[in-house]
Amino acid sequence: MKKPLHPVTDHAVIRYLERVKGVDIEALRREIGRVADAGIEAGATGVISGGFVYRIETGVVITVLHHNRAERGKPRRRRRGA
């Protein structure tokens, strides 16, 4: 698929999913929150569930990543002895 000439904001993508595709964004928000609740209560900076890491900063889920995939732009740590 050809890249568009103009950028599209995250806000526009969310509204597209919500209004055009019919995705219930608030239900997704509640689902993510329920997964992270226990970790947030314990003061964790991340929760691993279902193969994903829910990253937490100051009591707020800021992103969801695949558990065994390095973030873009950040090198993976090598295990000792590897």
Secondary structure as UniProt FT lines:
FT   HELIX           10..19
FT   HELIX           25..41
FT   TURN            42..43
FT   STRAND          46..49
FT   TURN            50..51
FT   STRAND          52..57
FT   TURN            58..59
FT   STRAND          60..66
FT   TURN            67..68
FT   TURN            72..73
FT   TURN            80..81
//
